């Protein structure tokens, strides 16, 4: 799009720049940390996560990760901070290597050039599955799900359910990590009715959903009264059929 990010002094700033370059506007600015002297290094990590390598108070080389949304919103704030050079880290530049590994080059003590490698672990969107409903009765059922992958952080897991794929009902959540299952009993259902449900899992990147699943509650039994037989003065046989 037309959103760009700038790191300078204390600040991270987002700006919009039109395609013709004629319209420029600041979207938002937010304090990152005290950045002094040399320009910082700035690189995208994953999704809306960015890393800033900079020189801070006393010449320390510092790395900070933070959120920057696609629309330029900065309210997600800083995620984590690491001092990669405890004495002097001037003119830091950061590059991606492979996997979670990044390299930072800077000017250190005695104006020597230093190379640091760092591991930046990121959280990705979770994946979740809805398992078959169990304990299905006329008025209640149990919904089941599995957190297939938590994306790197514990997730709040639950279900949406209802008579259509609009659902309309949400269960309380349970905290789970990769491979763990979760379940929730629901009640107040109608007999002989088809219900839809899906599982969801939420971590700091957002919410993921399973595919839609269905179950049908047990119907109310019906019976027919048949004619009495064997009638006498005192006794008779009453008959019926369970339809």
Rosetta silent file (secondary structure, phi, psi, omega in degrees, C-alpha in Angstrom):
SEQUENCE: XXXXXXXXXXXXXXXXXXXXXXXXXXXXXXXXXXXXXXXXXXXXXXXXXXXXXXXXXXXXXXXXXXXXXXXXXXXXXXXXXXXXXXXXXXXXXXXXXXXXXXXXXXXXXXXXXXXXXXXXXXXXXXXXXXXXXXXXXXXXXXXXXXXXXXXXXXXXXXXXXXXXXXXXXXXXXXXXXXXXXXXXXXXXXXXXXXXXXXXXXXXXXXXXXXXXXXXXXXXXXXXXXXXXXXXXXXXXXXXXXXX
SCORE:     score description
SCORE:     0.000 S_00000001
   1 L     0.000 -145.418 -177.342    0.000    0.000    0.000 S_00000001
   2 L  -115.613   21.826 -178.380    1.124    3.547    0.686 S_00000001
   3 E  -101.624  131.868  179.330    2.160    3.102    4.346 S_00000001
   4 E  -129.861  155.051  179.710    5.830    3.419    5.368 S_00000001
   5 E  -119.585  144.420 -179.940    7.615    3.261    8.730 S_00000001
   6 E  -131.124  135.843  173.630   10.518    5.395    9.977 S_00000001
   7 E  -112.738  126.552 -178.917   12.689    4.894   13.075 S_00000001
   8 E  -159.254  146.520  177.955   14.431    7.991   14.414 S_00000001
   9 L    46.486 -124.082  179.608   15.498    9.499   17.731 S_00000001
  10 L   -83.386   -8.628 -156.473   12.990    8.217   20.337 S_00000001
  11 E  -115.477  151.359  158.698   10.306    7.423   17.827 S_00000001
  12 E  -106.843  133.237 -179.404    8.782    4.999   15.404 S_00000001
  13 E  -128.949  142.475  172.276    6.666    6.898   12.908 S_00000001
  14 E  -115.087  140.528 -177.993    4.314    5.727   10.189 S_00000001
  15 E  -135.959  155.514  173.145    3.543    7.888    7.176 S_00000001
  16 E  -108.647  137.801  179.458    1.458    7.609    4.032 S_00000001
  17 E  -129.973  118.774 -179.225    2.996    8.488    0.679 S_00000001
  18 L   -65.927  159.582 -176.631    0.777    8.646   -2.406 S_00000001
  19 L   -60.392  -30.978  179.971    1.860    6.779   -5.543 S_00000001
  20 L   -87.626   -1.336  177.599    2.714   10.035   -7.310 S_00000001
  21 L    75.264    6.255 -174.718    4.759   11.204   -4.318 S_00000001
  22 L   -92.788  -17.033 -177.810    2.772   14.440   -4.046 S_00000001
  23 L  -121.441  116.687  179.215    0.797   13.667   -0.884 S_00000001
  24 E  -124.868  138.440  179.815    2.623   12.882    2.347 S_00000001
  25 E  -152.943  141.180  174.210    1.055   12.619    5.813 S_00000001
  26 E   -77.630  135.509  176.412    2.022   11.279    9.211 S_00000001
  27 E   -91.632  -51.438 -176.856   -0.280    8.500   10.412 S_00000001
  28 E  -163.046  155.930  170.517    1.020    7.964   13.950 S_00000001
  29 E  -137.108  151.198 -176.678    4.151    8.127   16.093 S_00000001
  30 E  -150.971  143.653 -179.232    5.032    6.240   19.251 S_00000001
  31 E   -69.882  128.876  175.470    7.996    6.137   21.615 S_00000001
  32 L   -97.726  -59.372 -179.396   10.275    3.130   21.092 S_00000001
  33 L  -178.019  175.410  177.711   13.281    3.972   23.284 S_00000001
  34 L   -78.683  113.394  176.358   16.056    6.540   23.417 S_00000001
  35 L  -108.272  127.551 -176.430   17.995    6.247   20.157 S_00000001
  36 L  -125.840  163.874  170.736   21.088    8.392   19.917 S_00000001
  37 L    62.750 -114.996 -169.755   23.910    9.128   17.512 S_00000001
  38 L   -69.781  154.286  179.664   24.044    6.805   14.522 S_00000001
  39 L   -63.507  146.391  178.816   21.000    5.877   12.404 S_00000001
  40 L   -79.684  160.981  169.360   19.152    2.695   13.460 S_00000001
  41 E   -95.898  143.042 -170.950   18.760   -0.476   11.416 S_00000001
  42 E  -139.713  128.950 -176.280   15.172   -1.420   10.608 S_00000001
  43 E  -150.950  141.916  172.369   13.841   -4.709    9.179 S_00000001
  44 E   -71.981  145.124  179.455   10.529   -6.624    8.917 S_00000001
  45 E  -107.517  -63.947 -179.917   10.479   -9.916   10.835 S_00000001
  46 E  -162.423  133.115  179.260    7.119  -11.623   10.295 S_00000001
  47 L    58.432 -121.369 -179.743    3.603  -10.365    9.687 S_00000001
  48 L  -100.403   19.646  179.635    3.269   -7.097   11.582 S_00000001
  49 E  -100.933  131.775  179.884    6.434   -7.608   13.645 S_00000001
  50 E  -127.948  155.106  177.698    9.500   -5.436   12.941 S_00000001
  51 E  -119.182  137.462  178.913   12.990   -5.253   14.492 S_00000001
  52 E  -123.645  121.141  175.282   14.936   -2.045   15.178 S_00000001
  53 E  -103.943  130.034 -173.699   18.676   -2.143   15.970 S_00000001
  54 E  -154.572  165.316  174.369   19.994    1.107   17.452 S_00000001
  55 E   -94.835  130.832 -178.794   22.514    2.813   19.690 S_00000001
  56 L  -122.528 -165.593 -173.954   21.069    3.930   23.007 S_00000001
  57 H   -49.150  130.552  179.252   22.228    5.620   26.240 S_00000001
  58 H    78.760    7.632  179.281   25.921    5.108   26.918 S_00000001
  59 H    84.850    2.796 -178.970   26.527    3.758   23.427 S_00000001
  60 L   -60.727  137.443  173.592   24.874    0.387   24.148 S_00000001
  61 E   -87.631  123.098 -172.964   23.743   -1.531   21.057 S_00000001
  62 E  -129.264  145.993  176.802   20.105   -2.509   21.513 S_00000001
  63 E  -120.049  127.941  178.403   17.544   -4.499   19.524 S_00000001
  64 E  -126.865  133.749  172.274   13.808   -3.925   19.982 S_00000001
  65 E  -103.071  145.768 -179.135   10.930   -5.767   18.317 S_00000001
  66 E  -155.183  163.808  178.479    7.548   -4.092   17.972 S_00000001
  67 E   -90.005  138.019  168.712    4.180   -4.254   16.211 S_00000001
  68 L  -135.880  113.377 -176.987    3.310   -2.042   13.240 S_00000001
  69 L   -74.255  162.557 -176.969   -0.129   -2.704   11.749 S_00000001
  70 L   -61.618  -28.394 -179.841   -0.813   -2.562    8.000 S_00000001
  71 L   -88.882    6.721  178.636   -2.747    0.672    8.374 S_00000001
  72 L    92.506   -0.536 -179.746    0.164    2.319   10.225 S_00000001
  73 L   -66.889  135.331 -176.772   -1.296    1.858   13.701 S_00000001
  74 L  -114.458    8.026 -172.041    1.443    1.661   16.369 S_00000001
  75 L   -70.092  -11.233  176.657   -0.624    1.004   19.480 S_00000001
  76 L   -65.138  -25.758  173.235    0.596   -2.623   19.661 S_00000001
  77 L    74.867 -171.750  178.890    3.819   -1.240   21.142 S_00000001
  78 E   -74.083  149.203  178.677    7.172   -2.886   21.810 S_00000001
  79 E  -101.580  -54.211 -177.283    7.388   -6.670   22.142 S_00000001
  80 E  -155.128  163.291 -178.589   10.873   -7.372   23.519 S_00000001
  81 E  -137.768  141.188  178.099   14.339   -5.822   23.900 S_00000001
  82 E  -137.897  130.760  172.530   17.863   -7.262   23.777 S_00000001
  83 E   -87.715  102.479 -177.478   21.211   -5.511   24.385 S_00000001
  84 E   -83.764  -18.661  177.947   23.358   -7.135   21.699 S_00000001
  85 E  -139.166  103.999 -171.459   26.406   -4.937   22.438 S_00000001
  86 L   -75.210  -11.437 -176.467   26.819   -3.903   26.113 S_00000001
  87 L  -111.437  -56.567 -178.147   29.647   -1.377   25.583 S_00000001
  88 L  -151.707  127.197 -179.325   29.404    0.293   22.192 S_00000001
  89 L  -139.474   67.849 -177.234   27.162   -0.409   19.219 S_00000001
  90 E   -83.629  151.611  175.717   27.389    2.462   16.743 S_00000001
  91 E    53.075   47.807 -176.949   25.962    2.426   13.212 S_00000001
  92 E   -71.592  138.567  172.898   24.060   -0.877   13.643 S_00000001
  93 E  -131.433  138.830 -175.440   22.639   -2.562   10.555 S_00000001
  94 E  -121.082  137.883  177.051   20.532   -5.722   10.677 S_00000001
  95 E  -132.040  155.096  176.125   19.982   -8.362    7.985 S_00000001
  96 E   -83.420  139.100  178.630   17.978  -11.580    7.797 S_00000001
  97 E  -107.616  -72.209  178.111   19.991  -14.823    7.628 S_00000001
  98 E  -167.034  152.433  179.239   17.690  -17.872    7.834 S_00000001
  99 L    56.626 -122.733  177.210   14.881  -19.230   10.010 S_00000001
 100 L   -99.298   10.353 -171.996   14.786  -17.070   13.145 S_00000001
 101 E   -95.644  131.780  176.412   18.410  -15.936   12.760 S_00000001
 102 E  -127.374  153.884  178.161   19.396  -12.308   12.058 S_00000001
 103 E  -118.846  136.777  177.856   22.829  -10.688   11.900 S_00000001
 104 E  -120.939  125.691  174.910   23.722   -7.240   13.247 S_00000001
 105 E  -108.610  138.790 -178.870   26.934   -5.476   12.264 S_00000001
 106 E  -152.049  167.361  174.258   28.088   -2.439   14.246 S_00000001
 107 E   -92.939  119.896 -175.452   31.105   -0.356   15.158 S_00000001
 108 L  -103.804 -156.425 -179.120   32.316   -1.438   18.588 S_00000001
 109 H   -59.319  138.033 -179.822   35.054   -0.500   21.050 S_00000001
 110 H    70.246   18.082 -179.082   38.176    0.929   19.385 S_00000001
 111 H    63.841   17.160  175.657   36.168    1.468   16.192 S_00000001
 112 L   -72.842  151.899  176.112   36.437   -2.239   15.441 S_00000001
 113 E   -88.841  131.877 -177.930   33.677   -3.833   13.377 S_00000001
 114 E  -121.883  143.396  176.791   31.561   -6.393   15.219 S_00000001
 115 E  -119.543  124.659  179.046   29.126   -8.987   13.939 S_00000001
 116 E  -119.261  138.822  171.031   26.395  -10.330   16.227 S_00000001
 117 E  -109.090  140.263 -177.702   23.845  -13.032   15.422 S_00000001
 118 E  -132.721  153.476  178.838   20.503  -13.020   17.224 S_00000001
 119 E  -108.217  115.726  178.187   17.503  -15.344   17.381 S_00000001
 120 L  -111.372  102.159  177.911   14.137  -13.593   16.972 S_00000001
 121 L   -82.612  134.978 -178.082   11.317  -16.030   17.619 S_00000001
 122 L  -117.371  156.562  176.456    7.980  -14.940   16.217 S_00000001
 123 L  -101.684  130.563  178.213    4.402  -15.935   16.920 S_00000001
 124 L  -111.335  173.919 -179.449    2.280  -16.994   13.943 S_00000001
 125 L   -65.008  139.369  179.098   -1.430  -17.616   13.548 S_00000001
 126 L   -75.735  163.505  170.226   -2.646  -20.793   15.298 S_00000001
 127 E  -123.704  140.925 -172.155   -4.403  -23.692   13.589 S_00000001
 128 E  -143.414  148.412  179.614   -7.324  -25.463   15.240 S_00000001
 129 E  -124.014  146.448  171.214   -9.707  -28.341   14.420 S_00000001
 130 E   -94.588  127.349  177.141  -13.253  -29.135   15.510 S_00000001
 131 E   -96.543  163.271 -178.018  -13.690  -32.766   16.592 S_00000001
 132 E   -56.658  140.839  175.492  -17.042  -34.627   16.531 S_00000001
 133 E   -67.100  148.626 -179.647  -19.567  -33.570   19.154 S_00000001
 134 E  -129.796  174.685  178.623  -20.228  -36.117   21.913 S_00000001
 135 L    51.918   41.203 -176.815  -22.791  -36.758   24.677 S_00000001
 136 L   -76.149  123.823  177.781  -25.526  -35.630   22.307 S_00000001
 137 L  -126.272 -170.347 -179.078  -28.931  -35.567   23.999 S_00000001
 138 L   -70.122  -35.169 -172.796  -32.230  -33.855   23.290 S_00000001
 139 L  -119.118    0.837 -174.817  -31.309  -30.649   25.112 S_00000001
 140 E  -153.753  167.153  176.688  -27.503  -30.722   25.413 S_00000001
 141 E  -165.148  167.093  174.867  -24.216  -31.819   23.830 S_00000001
 142 E  -116.412  128.079  177.978  -20.449  -31.558   24.294 S_00000001
 143 E   -94.775  142.921 -175.209  -18.317  -29.743   21.709 S_00000001
 144 E  -132.103  146.360  178.979  -14.728  -30.906   21.180 S_00000001
 145 E  -151.923  164.831  177.646  -11.654  -29.423   19.529 S_00000001
 146 E  -131.168  131.309  173.674   -7.888  -29.795   19.128 S_00000001
 147 E   -84.620  101.465 -175.071   -5.298  -27.018   19.007 S_00000001
 148 E   -70.255  -39.996 -179.532   -3.140  -28.352   16.155 S_00000001
 149 E  -152.034  122.965 -177.909   -0.503  -25.593   16.333 S_00000001
 150 L   -82.255   -4.115  178.531   -0.411  -22.697   18.806 S_00000001
 151 L    75.770    5.533  178.586    1.839  -20.617   16.528 S_00000001
 152 L   110.203    0.911  178.966    4.442  -20.207   19.245 S_00000001
 153 L  -151.033  148.766  178.505    2.307  -18.957   22.146 S_00000001
 154 L   -57.273  144.879 -174.973   -0.450  -20.361   24.358 S_00000001
 155 E  -118.633  151.841  169.310   -3.929  -19.779   22.924 S_00000001
 156 E   -91.235  119.045 -172.456   -7.393  -19.071   24.269 S_00000001
 157 E  -116.874  143.782  178.934   -9.593  -21.771   22.721 S_00000001
 158 E  -166.239 -161.767 -176.028  -13.362  -22.091   22.510 S_00000001
 159 E  -137.457  150.472  164.026  -16.340  -22.618   20.208 S_00000001
 160 E  -111.011  140.972 -177.988  -18.981  -20.701   18.301 S_00000001
 161 E  -151.285  158.959  178.682  -22.291  -22.527   17.819 S_00000001
 162 E   170.930 -175.166 -176.825  -25.874  -22.058   16.687 S_00000001
 163 L   -82.701  -10.290  176.895  -28.585  -23.263   14.317 S_00000001
 164 L  -135.228  175.882  178.807  -26.923  -21.621   11.284 S_00000001
 165 L   -75.427    1.571  169.406  -23.377  -20.791   10.166 S_00000001
 166 L   -80.357  -13.309  177.350  -23.915  -17.348   11.663 S_00000001
 167 L    60.864  -91.156  177.841  -23.567  -19.236   14.990 S_00000001
 168 L    96.284  -12.954  178.523  -24.570  -16.491   17.450 S_00000001
 169 E  -128.127  141.588  179.319  -23.283  -18.213   20.607 S_00000001
 170 E  -130.344  132.848 -179.746  -19.736  -18.316   21.995 S_00000001
 171 L   -83.721  164.209  169.553  -18.469  -20.567   24.782 S_00000001
 172 L   -61.114  156.350 -178.220  -15.995  -19.565   27.511 S_00000001
 173 L   -98.164  159.565  176.719  -12.342  -20.060   26.487 S_00000001
 174 E  -131.042  139.866 -179.445   -9.683  -22.424   27.812 S_00000001
 175 E   -81.836  126.030 -177.926   -5.917  -21.895   27.586 S_00000001
 176 E  -139.524  159.662  173.793   -4.187  -24.561   25.492 S_00000001
 177 L  -122.781  175.066 -173.576   -0.885  -25.218   23.697 S_00000001
 178 L   -48.083  129.742  175.497   -0.011  -27.281   20.613 S_00000001
 179 L    88.483  -10.280 -178.198   -1.576  -30.738   20.560 S_00000001
 180 L   -84.702  150.512  177.652   -3.915  -30.233   23.495 S_00000001
 181 E  -100.373  164.645  176.140   -7.653  -30.841   23.267 S_00000001
 182 E  -149.319  153.989 -176.219  -10.485  -28.795   24.742 S_00000001
 183 E  -146.431  155.821  178.392  -14.195  -29.375   25.272 S_00000001
 184 E  -150.102  125.587  174.816  -17.273  -27.464   26.341 S_00000001
 185 E   -79.489  137.075  175.438  -20.734  -28.705   27.308 S_00000001
 186 E  -123.853  151.503 -177.078  -23.630  -26.651   25.928 S_00000001
 187 E  -140.437 -176.986 -178.330  -27.284  -26.795   26.966 S_00000001
 188 L    75.608   24.050 -178.677  -30.624  -25.175   26.261 S_00000001
 189 L   -85.128  170.476  177.780  -30.855  -26.892   22.876 S_00000001
 190 L  -105.353  140.996 -179.823  -34.004  -27.976   21.038 S_00000001
 191 L   -62.846  146.867  174.380  -34.785  -31.663   20.397 S_00000001
 192 L    60.013   34.981 -174.940  -34.320  -33.031   16.878 S_00000001
 193 L  -120.809  139.600  176.564  -32.466  -29.912   15.669 S_00000001
 194 E   -81.258  129.996  177.334  -29.375  -29.532   13.489 S_00000001
 195 E  -121.579  144.670  175.031  -26.656  -27.377   15.061 S_00000001
 196 E  -104.638  146.536  172.710  -23.507  -25.881   13.555 S_00000001
 197 E  -152.168  156.475  172.864  -20.294  -25.261   15.474 S_00000001
 198 E  -144.904  149.086  177.274  -16.663  -24.334   14.874 S_00000001
 199 E   -89.268  153.699  173.830  -13.619  -24.166   17.122 S_00000001
 200 E  -138.191  156.683  177.972  -11.449  -21.070   17.429 S_00000001
 201 E  -140.589  133.601 -176.892   -8.013  -20.289   18.870 S_00000001
 202 E  -123.189  127.289  166.741   -6.640  -16.836   19.679 S_00000001
 203 E  -126.446 -167.022 -172.688   -3.045  -15.743   20.261 S_00000001
 204 L   -67.360  -14.013  177.977   -1.379  -12.336   19.955 S_00000001
 205 L   -85.130  -17.938 -177.280   -1.565  -12.463   16.147 S_00000001
 206 E   138.136 -160.274 -174.699   -5.359  -12.847   16.104 S_00000001
 207 E  -117.714  134.675  174.630   -8.005  -15.561   15.912 S_00000001
 208 E  -114.555  152.657 -176.259   -8.122  -18.656   13.694 S_00000001
 209 E  -126.110  152.428  172.071  -11.160  -20.859   13.087 S_00000001
 210 L   -83.308  174.394  170.424  -11.792  -24.487   12.175 S_00000001
 211 L   -69.205  162.374  179.255  -14.086  -25.628    9.417 S_00000001
 212 L   -71.947  140.178  174.488  -17.800  -25.831   10.210 S_00000001
 213 E  -128.271  161.870 -178.849  -19.096  -29.020   11.850 S_00000001
 214 E  -136.840  160.693  168.740  -22.625  -30.150   12.670 S_00000001
 215 E  -152.317  161.002  178.679  -24.591  -32.458   14.950 S_00000001
 216 E  -122.848  128.849  179.569  -28.283  -33.161   15.463 S_00000001
 217 L   -70.440  158.012  179.486  -29.870  -33.419   18.891 S_00000001
 218 L   -69.450  135.523 -178.638  -32.006  -36.422   19.802 S_00000001
 219 L   -76.941  160.672  175.117  -35.673  -35.908   18.935 S_00000001
 220 L   -72.415  128.732 -178.884  -38.567  -36.073   21.386 S_00000001
 221 L   -66.507  149.791  176.224  -40.106  -39.578   21.250 S_00000001
 222 L  -122.278  149.129 -178.380  -43.671  -39.968   19.981 S_00000001
 223 E  -140.100  152.831  178.250  -46.195  -42.702   20.907 S_00000001
 224 E  -116.706  134.662  176.225  -49.629  -43.835   19.776 S_00000001
 225 E   -85.641  119.752  179.322  -52.344  -45.096   22.133 S_00000001
 226 E   -95.344  163.329 -179.339  -53.818  -48.319   20.779 S_00000001
 227 E   -61.042  142.198  175.359  -57.231  -49.801   21.753 S_00000001
 228 E   -68.246  150.024 -179.533  -57.442  -51.578   25.083 S_00000001
 229 E  -130.973  168.564  176.317  -57.904  -55.332   24.897 S_00000001
 230 L    62.562   28.294 -175.891  -58.989  -58.152   27.132 S_00000001
 231 L   -66.685  137.565  175.302  -61.533  -55.962   28.835 S_00000001
 232 L  -134.033 -160.939  179.780  -63.599  -57.478   31.593 S_00000001
 233 L   -69.048  -33.167 -173.811  -65.588  -56.278   34.511 S_00000001
 234 L  -120.499  -39.173 -171.423  -62.466  -55.337   36.516 S_00000001
 235 L  -114.294  151.652  174.199  -59.306  -55.792   34.402 S_00000001
 236 L  -154.285  155.666  176.440  -58.173  -54.686   30.902 S_00000001
 237 E   -98.200  123.494  176.643  -54.910  -54.556   28.907 S_00000001
 238 E   -92.629  138.139 -173.419  -53.767  -51.075   27.830 S_00000001
 239 E  -127.663  148.979  177.088  -51.755  -50.957   24.577 S_00000001
 240 E  -154.737  163.989  178.810  -49.503  -48.458   22.871 S_00000001
 241 E  -128.349  128.199  174.101  -46.912  -48.131   20.066 S_00000001
 242 E   -83.062  106.246 -176.303  -43.623  -46.236   20.254 S_00000001
 243 L   -67.205    0.000    0.000  -43.508  -44.540   16.883 S_00000001
